Amino acid sequence: MTATGARSRDPWRHGRDGWQTMTIGLYNAPMMTDTPHVLVVDDDLRLRELLQKYLSENGFRVTTASDAAHARAKLEGLAFDLIVLDVMMPGESGLDLTAALRRRTTVPILLLTAMGEAEDRIRGLERGADDYLPKPFEPRELVLRIRTILGRVPPPAEMPATVRLGACSFDTARQELTRAGDVVRLTSSEASLLKILAQNAGAPLSREEIRRHGTDCANNRSVDVQVTRLRRKIEPDPKLPRYLQTVRGRGYVLRPD
């Protein structure tokens, strides 16, 4: 957090020593493949390091960024389950970044703010934030709020056994695509992408959501490339897609028969 003038309060309610004492004896969850990945964005280096240590000890995978530009670079290359974002940063503010991100992703955002006025907090929620936490705060409360937000994310829809796309048919269990009974070869990336889209048929998914669901796409451009290749295999006319459609400002949606 960067405010006008000097910092007057420690962002941790009990200061650094209090934070160290509170971590003793806390449950340290094992790192698993489905460990939630959190992006922490704050220009305060000390706070970033404390948050990274504390959240890691409480079962989260953590990546940090020092400002909005740094956060955008991280978001381009990695997929996240939640963003912890400071409001008052140099350059692009947390509020402006929240509004920009909301236009292209549904990743939950929790704002950290030193602004205590209700109107300031309402502005954050209006920009698309899922929750806010005023500074100074109890680190345990931050963990609870993150878990609460992640608990509100709806579970994946039930996977249909077969998805029909005109002359094509996709077996979701076997991840096998056939056209008029003949098997159409899919790469592992194409099969994963088609399965994710089939599981969310009719619902637009952003590029970030597609990556977060388990594809091996390294960045948003990789998602676009895989979509183009997949269209060549399922669409009668890839240039005028009927089944795998682009939703402007949102991402991609699969519309089976």
C-alpha positions in Angstrom: 0.0 0.0 0.0 1.2 3.5 -0.9 -0.6 6.4 0.7 -0.1 10.1 0.4 2.6 10.9 2.9 4.3 8.4 5.3 2.8 5.1 6.3 1.2 5.6 9.8 0.0 2.1 10.6 1.3 -1.5 10.2 -1.0 -3.4 7.9 -0.9 -6.3 10.3 -3.0 -5.6 13.4 -0.3 -6.9 15.7 2.7 -5.9 13.8 5.5 -8.2 12.5 6.2 -9.8 15.9 2.5 -10.4 16.6 2.2 -12.1 13.2 5.2 -14.3 13.9 3.7 -15.5 17.2 0.3 -16.2 15.6 1.8 -18.5 13.0 3.1 -20.9 15.6 1.0 -24.0 15.8 -1.2 -23.1 12.9 -2.3 -25.8 10.5 0.0 -26.0 7.6 -1.9 -27.7 4.8 0.1 -30.0 2.5 0.8 -28.7 -1.0 -1.4 -30.6 -3.5 -2.0 -30.4 -7.2 -5.3 -28.7 -6.5 -3.9 -26.2 -4.1 -5.6 -22.8 -4.6 -3.3 -20.4 -6.4 -3.5 -16.8 -5.1 -2.0 -13.7 -6.7 -1.0 -11.0 -4.1 -0.7 -7.5 -5.6 0.8 -4.8 -3.3 3.6 -2.3 -3.7 4.7 -2.8 -0.1 7.5 -5.4 -0.3 7.4 -6.3 3.4 3.7 -6.9 3.3 4.0 -9.0 0.1 6.6 -11.2 1.8 4.5 -11.6 4.9 1.4 -12.5 3.0 3.3 -14.9 0.8 4.8 -16.7 3.9 1.5 -16.7 5.9 -0.7 -17.9 3.0 1.8 -20.5 2.0 1.8 -21.9 5.5 -2.0 -22.1 5.4 -2.3 -24.2 2.3 -2.2 -21.8 -0.6 0.2 -21.5 -3.6 1.2 -17.8 -3.7 2.6 -15.6 -6.5 3.2 -11.9 -5.9 3.2 -8.7 -8.0 4.4 -5.2 -7.0 1.9 -3.2 -9.1 -0.8 -3.4 -11.7 1.6 -3.8 -14.7 3.4 -6.6 -12.9 0.1 -8.2 -12.1 -1.0 -8.1 -15.7 2.2 -9.8 -16.7 1.6 -12.6 -14.1 -2.0 -13.0 -15.2 -0.9 -13.4 -18.8 1.4 -16.3 -18.0 -0.3 -18.0 -15.0 -3.8 -19.1 -13.9 -5.1 -18.0 -10.5 -8.0 -19.0 -8.3 -8.1 -15.6 -6.5 -6.5 -12.2 -6.5 -5.6 -10.2 -3.3 -5.3 -6.7 -4.5 -4.2 -3.5 -2.7 -6.3 -0.4 -3.6 -3.7 2.3 -3.2 -0.8 1.6 -5.5 1.3 4.0 -7.6 0.2 4.2 -11.3 -2.9 2.2 -12.0 -4.9 1.8 -8.8 -6.4 -1.4 -7.4 -9.8 0.0 -8.2 -9.0 0.6 -11.9 -7.3 -2.7 -12.2 -10.3 -4.5 -10.7 -12.6 -2.8 -13.2 -10.3 -3.7 -16.1 -10.0 -7.3 -15.0 -13.7 -7.7 -14.5 -14.3 -7.0 -18.2 -12.4 -10.2 -19.1 -12.3 -12.6 -16.2 -14.4 -13.8 -13.3 -11.5 -14.7 -11.0 -12.5 -13.6 -7.5 -10.8 -10.4 -6.2 -10.4 -9.4 -2.6 -9.4 -5.8 -2.0 -7.0 -4.6 0.7 -7.7 -1.0 1.6 -6.6 1.6 4.1 -9.7 3.6 3.2 -12.2 3.1 6.0 -15.1 5.1 4.6 -18.1 3.0 3.5 -18.3 4.9 0.2 -14.7 3.9 -0.6 -15.5 0.3 0.0 -18.7 0.5 -2.0 -16.7 1.8 -5.0 -14.6 -1.3 -4.8 -17.6 -3.6 -4.8 -19.1 -1.6 -7.7 -16.0 -2.1 -9.7 -16.4 -5.9 -9.4 -14.5 -6.9 -6.2 -15.9 -9.9 -4.4 -14.9 -8.7 -0.9 -12.7 -6.2 0.9 -10.5 -6.1 4.0 -9.5 -2.9 5.7 -6.0 -2.4 6.9 -4.8 -3.1 9.5 -6.2 -6.6 9.5 -5.8 -9.9 11.3 -4.0 -12.4 9.0 -6.3 -15.2 10.1 -9.3 -13.1 8.9 -7.7 -12.8 5.5 -7.3 -16.6 5.3 -11.0 -17.0 6.3 -12.2 -14.5 3.8 -10.2 -16.2 1.0 -11.6 -19.6 1.9 -15.1 -18.2 2.1 -14.8 -16.6 -1.4 -13.4 -19.8 -2.9 -16.2 -21.8 -1.3 -18.7 -19.7 -3.2 -17.2 -20.7 -6.5 -19.8 -23.1 -8.1 -18.7 -26.7 -8.5 -18.1 -28.0 -12.0 -21.3 -28.9 -13.9 -22.0 -32.6 -14.4 -20.1 -33.9 -17.4 -22.3 -35.2 -20.3 -21.3 -38.6 -21.6 -21.4 -37.6 -25.2 -21.4 -34.2 -26.9 -22.7 -34.0 -30.4 -21.4 -31.3 -32.8 -23.0 -31.9 -36.2 -21.3 -34.8 -37.8 -18.8 -35.0 -34.9 -19.3 -36.7 -31.5 -17.1 -36.3 -28.5 -16.9 -39.0 -25.8 -16.0 -37.0 -22.7 -14.9 -40.0 -20.6 -12.5 -41.3 -23.3 -11.8 -37.8 -24.6 -12.3 -39.2 -28.1 -13.6 -37.3 -31.1 -15.3 -39.1 -34.0 -16.7 -37.9 -37.3 -19.2 -40.2 -39.0 -17.8 -43.0 -36.9 -14.1 -42.4 -37.8 -11.8 -41.3 -35.0 -10.4 -37.8 -35.4 -7.0 -37.4 -33.7 -6.8 -34.9 -31.0 -3.7 -33.7 -29.2 -3.8 -33.8 -25.4 -4.2 -30.0 -25.3 -7.1 -30.1 -27.8 -8.8 -33.0 -25.9 -8.5 -31.2 -22.6 -9.9 -27.9 -24.1 -12.8 -29.7 -25.7 -13.6 -31.5 -22.4 -13.6 -28.3 -20.4 -15.8 -26.5 -22.9 -18.2 -29.5 -23.0 -18.4 -29.5 -19.2 -19.5 -25.8 -19.4 -21.5 -26.1 -22.6 -23.5 -22.9 -23.2 -21.6 -20.9 -20.6 -18.8 -18.5 -21.9 -15.4 -19.1 -20.4 -12.6 -16.6 -20.3 -9.1 -17.6 -21.4 -8.0 -17.4 -17.8 -10.8 -19.7 -16.7 -9.9 -22.2 -19.4 -6.3 -22.2 -18.3 -7.4 -22.5 -14.6 -9.6 -25.5 -15.4 -6.5 -27.7 -16.1 -5.3 -27.1 -19.7 -1.6 -27.0 -20.3 -1.9 -23.6 -22.1 0.9 -21.4 -20.9 -0.8 -18.1 -21.7 -3.9 -16.6 -23.3 -2.3 -16.7 -26.7 -1.9 -20.4 -26.4 -5.6 -20.8 -25.7 -6.4 -18.9 -28.9 -4.1 -21.2 -30.9 -5.7 -24.3 -29.4 -9.2 -23.0 -30.2 -8.2 -22.3 -33.8 -6.8 -25.8 -34.2 -9.9 -27.4 -32.6 -12.2 -25.5 -34.9 -10.5 -27.1 -37.9 -11.5 -30.5 -36.5 -15.1 -29.9 -35.4 -16.4 -27.1 -37.5 -17.9 -27.5 -41.1 -16.4 -24.1 -41.8 -13.7 -23.0 -39.2 -13.9 -19.4 -40.4 -17.6 -19.3 -39.5 -17.7 -21.4 -36.4 -21.1 -22.8 -35.4 -20.2 -24.8 -32.3 -17.1 -23.3 -30.8 -18.0 -19.6 -30.8 -16.2 -16.4 -29.6 -18.1 -14.2 -27.2 -16.8 -10.7 -27.5 -15.3 -9.4 -24.3 -15.9 -12.8 -22.5 -14.0 -15.6 -24.2 -15.2 -18.8 -25.8 -18.4 -21.0 -25.6 -19.3 -24.4 -26.9 -22.8 -24.8 -28.2 -23.5 -28.4 -29.0 -26.5 -29.7 -30.9 
